[in-house]
Amino acid sequence: MKKASLIIEDIKNNQLNSTFETIYVDTNLIEGQKDTFLEDGFAFKMTNEEEMFKYEVILNGIYNKTKIEGEYKKFVYETQDAIQYLNYEEKQKMFNSIISETLKNLKLMKADQQIILIPYLEPFINERYLNNYMLLTLKQHQLYVKNYQRNIEIPYQLYGLKVLRSAFSSLKGIAEDENYEYYYYDGLKKIYIFDKKEYGLVDSFPIVDKYFQGNTSLDDIREVMTYYKQPQQFINQLHELNYLSDKVHKKIMKKLK
């Protein structure tokens, strides 16, 4: 019986539709925000799909951070006459009522019951952005956030692969085992395998061939992944879903015998 890793190579070799154009479009969206990354303190050098997904997480965090900071500046400007008569707690309560609506439109996740707005910052800093923003207006706290290390691996060191299963990422979790988590990205019709301990991309492969037209189903893909370590059944399931054409299916199955 051929190993699953070799079956992946067969699918790759028979997936002849060019994914470069799709990658290029997605990469362009990230690269177009290069200045945004640099302004927040991140170096920007994206060379592969793994980095594309990791920069996407960072970008959504920067957006949230910028949005909350902008809401606070707006709050101070619009209420400057009134808030001078309020104490600290009253000001914070007033601001919280304003950002409650903003939060409904932001991409968030939960980690140990703490809502995380900015996945590259620690939980206690996220808590302040949510519930004690005015503490962040103090110089020492502003310097702490400004000087906190910036690299695209920080979210995984802080929160693990949970970040990729959240709204921060376009990847969709589809399966996991003892060592790996498996994700699907519909933009490229590919499955991505991440190591649970190192948080790095181990492998990726397409699940459709060049003849496929139409839409995939996340539920179907999750079902297919139950056969991932059974190569023949795995390939047959992709064929039954019309993700693999008769021609490609027949070619791969010959190699399995």
C-alpha positions as a printed Julia matrix, in Angstrom:
257×3 Matrix{Float64}:
   0.0    0.0     0.0
   1.38   3.36   -0.96
   1.92   5.87    1.85
  -0.32   8.93    2.12
   2.67  11.24    1.59
   3.33   9.64   -1.79
  -0.33   9.94   -2.74
  -0.03  13.65   -2.05
   2.78  13.79   -4.58
   0.59  12.03   -7.15
  -2.16  14.59   -6.64
   0.34  17.42   -6.9
   1.78  16.03  -10.1
  -1.66  15.68  -11.65
  -2.99  19.03  -10.48
  -2.04  20.93  -13.61
  -4.23  24.0   -13.33
  -2.0   26.95  -12.52
  -2.39  28.13   -8.94
   0.13  30.92   -9.43
  -2.46  33.44  -10.52
  -4.6   32.77   -7.47
  -1.59  32.94   -5.18
  -0.6   36.17   -6.89
  -3.99  37.76   -6.2
  -3.9   36.77   -2.52
  -0.29  37.82   -2.16
  -1.08  41.17   -3.75
  -3.69  41.84   -1.07
  -1.08  41.3     1.63
   1.79  43.01   -0.17
  -0.41  46.02   -0.78
  -0.39  46.55    2.98
   3.41  46.51    3.29
   3.49  50.02    4.75
   0.89  49.01    7.34
   3.17  46.24    8.6
   6.21  48.49    8.64
   4.41  51.27   10.5
   3.41  48.85   13.25
   6.99  47.62   13.61
   6.93  44.42   11.56
   9.56  43.55    9.0
   7.92  42.52    5.76
   9.27  39.75    3.56
   6.78  37.22    2.24
   8.14  34.33    0.2
   5.63  31.49    0.49
   2.04  30.55    1.29
   2.71  29.84    4.96
   3.96  33.39    5.41
   0.98  34.69    3.45
  -1.42  33.14    5.99
   0.66  34.3     8.94
   0.84  37.86    7.65
  -2.93  37.75    7.17
  -3.35  37.08   10.91
  -1.05  39.97   11.75
  -2.88  42.29    9.35
  -6.24  41.59   10.97
  -4.69  42.28   14.38
  -3.22  45.57   13.19
  -6.62  46.53   11.79
  -8.29  45.86   15.15
  -5.62  47.76   17.06
  -5.86  50.75   14.72
  -9.66  50.71   14.89
  -9.8   50.78   18.7
  -7.13  53.47   18.9
  -9.04  55.53   16.32
 -12.28  55.13   18.24
 -10.6   56.4    21.4
  -9.2   59.49   19.64
 -12.64  60.15   18.2
 -14.2   59.68   21.65
 -11.82  62.2    23.25
 -12.36  64.74   20.48
 -16.14  64.52   20.46
 -16.58  64.47   24.24
 -13.71  66.71   25.34
 -16.02  69.24   27.0
 -17.98  66.61   28.92
 -15.26  64.16   29.99
 -13.27  66.79   31.86
 -15.92  66.52   34.58
 -15.87  62.69   34.68
 -13.67  60.52   36.83
 -11.54  57.66   35.44
 -14.18  54.95   35.85
 -16.92  57.1    34.31
 -14.76  57.88   31.28
 -13.96  54.22   30.77
 -17.59  53.19   31.09
 -18.6   55.81   28.53
 -15.92  54.66   26.11
 -16.86  51.0    26.59
 -20.44  51.75   25.55
 -19.11  53.28   22.33
 -16.73  50.49   21.32
 -19.26  47.74   22.07
 -20.78  48.35   18.64
 -17.37  48.51   16.99
 -16.42  45.12   18.41
 -19.35  43.47   16.62
 -17.63  44.15   13.29
 -14.11  43.05   14.22
 -12.48  39.64   13.82
 -11.87  38.2    17.29
 -11.07  34.99   19.09
 -11.17  33.69   22.66
  -8.23  32.28   24.62
  -8.93  31.07   28.16
 -12.1   33.18   28.28
 -10.17  36.31   27.26
 -11.28  37.97   24.04
  -8.27  38.53   21.82
  -8.34  41.52   19.49
  -4.66  41.66   18.66
  -3.16  38.17   18.36
   0.44  39.36   18.39
   0.05  40.98   21.84
  -0.31  39.29   25.22
  -3.7   38.55   26.8
  -3.38  41.26   29.47
  -2.74  43.89   26.8
  -5.78  42.69   24.87
  -7.79  42.97   28.07
  -6.77  46.61   28.39
  -7.75  47.39   24.83
 -11.17  45.99   25.64
 -11.84  47.06   29.2
  -9.22  49.53   30.36
  -8.08  51.42   27.32
  -7.23  54.6    29.18
  -4.52  52.69   31.02
  -2.88  52.32   27.63
  -2.78  56.08   27.22
  -0.18  56.23   29.99
   3.36  56.61   28.67
   4.8   53.43   30.2
   2.05  51.3    28.69
   2.35  52.94   25.29
   6.09  52.21   25.32
   5.45  48.6    26.36
   3.15  48.01   23.39
   5.42  49.9    21.0
   8.53  47.98   22.06
   6.9   44.54   22.26
   8.63  42.18   19.85
   7.17  42.02   16.37
   7.4   38.93   14.2
   4.83  36.77   12.47
   5.44  33.77   14.77
   4.42  35.6    17.96
   0.67  34.76   17.71
   1.49  31.02   17.71
   3.95  31.32   20.58
   1.23  33.11   22.57
  -1.89  31.19   21.51
  -0.85  28.17   19.43
  -2.61  27.09   16.26
  -5.9   28.31   17.72
  -5.09  31.5    15.83
  -5.48  29.71   12.49
  -8.83  28.29   13.58
 -10.11  31.77   14.36
 -11.63  34.6    12.35
  -8.14  36.06   11.98
  -7.37  33.47    9.3
  -8.93  32.44    5.98
  -7.91  28.85    6.7
 -10.62  26.46    7.89
  -9.81  23.7    10.33
 -10.87  20.32    8.94
  -9.08  17.64   10.98
  -6.36  16.91   13.5
  -4.39  13.99   14.87
  -1.74  13.55   17.52
   0.92  15.53   15.68
  -0.79  17.7    13.1
  -3.7   19.99   12.38
  -5.2   20.09    8.9
  -6.65  23.19    7.26
  -8.4   23.98    4.01
  -8.16  27.16    1.98
 -10.82  27.51   -0.68
  -8.97  30.24   -2.57
  -6.43  27.68   -3.75
  -8.49  24.52   -3.15
  -5.66  23.15   -1.02
  -5.15  21.38    2.27
  -2.42  22.6     4.6
  -0.8   20.5     7.31
   0.63  22.3    10.36
   2.8   20.8    13.07
   1.19  21.08   16.51
   4.45  21.63   18.37
   6.4   23.83   15.98
   3.36  25.62   14.46
   5.01  25.42   11.05
   3.62  24.25    7.72
   4.66  20.65    7.07
   3.02  20.12    3.69
   0.19  21.22    1.44
  -1.59  19.7    -1.53
  -4.51  20.47   -3.86
  -7.69  18.4    -3.69
  -8.93  19.19   -7.2
  -7.4   18.71  -10.62
  -7.38  21.02  -13.62
 -10.72  19.67  -14.86
 -12.66  20.62  -11.74
 -15.33  23.28  -12.06
 -17.72  24.36   -9.34
 -17.6   24.72   -5.59
 -16.23  22.54   -2.84
 -18.0   21.75    0.42
 -16.25  22.1     3.76
 -18.39  19.32    5.22
 -17.44  17.02    2.34
 -13.76  17.84    2.76
 -13.92  17.09    6.49
 -15.51  13.74    5.63
 -12.83  12.98    3.04
 -10.11  13.69    5.6
 -11.31  10.78    7.72
  -9.75   8.61    4.98
  -6.51  10.57    4.76
  -4.35   7.7     6.02
  -6.13   5.23    3.74
  -4.85   6.33    0.31
  -7.2    4.34   -1.92
 -10.32   5.41   -0.04
  -9.03   8.97    0.13
  -8.58   9.17   -3.65
 -11.9    7.43   -4.29
 -13.73   9.91   -2.11
 -12.21  12.86   -3.98
 -13.28  11.2    -7.22
 -16.82  10.58   -6.02
 -17.12  14.27   -5.21
 -15.91  15.07   -8.75
 -12.89  16.86   -7.3
 -10.75  14.46   -9.32
 -11.71  13.62  -12.9
 -12.02  10.06  -14.21
  -8.75  10.49  -16.07
  -6.72  11.64  -13.09
  -8.42   9.2   -10.73
  -7.6    6.27  -13.0
  -3.99   7.37  -13.31
  -3.49   7.65   -9.56
  -5.27   4.4    -8.79
  -2.95   2.54  -11.16
  -0.02   3.67   -9.07
  -1.68   2.37   -5.92
  -1.78  -1.22   -7.12
